[in-house]
Amino acid sequence: MERLRGTRGRPSVPGHSVADMLSITYLASISRKFGIDVAKFFECIHKAWVQGKSSLDCISIKQRQIMKDGCVFLITKNERVVAQLKLSPKVLEHLRKADVSSFRFESRPAAKQNKLKPDDLEIKDLSSEIKRFNLKARVTEKPMPRTVFSKFGEALLVSTATIADRSGKIGLTLWNDQIGLISVGDLLHIENAQLKKFRGKLQVRVGKYTKLRVIENEQGFVNKQSLI
């Protein structure tokens, strides 16, 4: 991926508003995306302003609407819409004499292919600085669920179980269908878990990408399948 940068992230365009600079930046990014010379693309847009339409390679530019404060253009590639935007007369005049050397394209750092796996931790190791982790702990308490209401007025069931290992104990927040998946005495393996703070206390949260598995219950049954 590449991003366009000029002075402080935008092209240096003295006398232009932020909206104008964003429009010019956006046009430059379109030209880059389709491998078109920025200066030629700007000339093509100005030509469309004067003549009503113009084209450059596989790109076509047409006037859609003329107004007192600008003109709306439709930009297509092989008859497929790329963009529709309004440009002010000030921007359109600037395109003829724009200093394209003020535009720089930088490559964004590539995403890491091998994401770090969450660490296997004990409860004593958990702190608010930890983002994701794996944890093995046994359920020692599971209160009756209570009803709460979301900000949208939806009724939800929640139960904050207590889980413990040799190093300590902590709350585990369970919602709706999650509540019936575990019982007191179950040994859990929680993979890619998260933490949240509720009333000043850290609690383990089962997030979207968390896997929760009962690996042993009171009868010694071993389950290798994830519940969540």
Sequence and secondary structure as in RCSB ss.txt:
>XXXX:A:sequence
MERLRGTRGRPSVPGHSVADMLSITYLASISRKFGIDVAKFFECIHKAWVQGKSSLDCISIKQRQIMKDGCVFLI
TKNERVVAQLKLSPKVLEHLRKADVSSFRFESRPAAKQNKLKPDDLEIKDLSSEIKRFNLKARVTEKPMPRTVFS
KFGEALLVSTATIADRSGKIGLTLWNDQIGLISVGDLLHIENAQLKKFRGKLQVRVGKYTKLRVIENEQGFVNKQ
SLI
>XXXX:A:secstr
 EEEE BTTB   TT  HHHHHHHHHHHHHHHHTT  HHHHHHHHHHHHHHSEEEETTEEEEEEEEETTEEEEEE
EETTEEEEEEEE HHHHHHHHH  GGG EEEE     SS    EEE GGG  TT   EEEEEEEEE    EEEE 
TTS EEEEEEEEEEETTEEEEEEEEGGGGGG  TT EEEEEEEEEEEETTEEEEE  TT EEEEEE TT     S
   
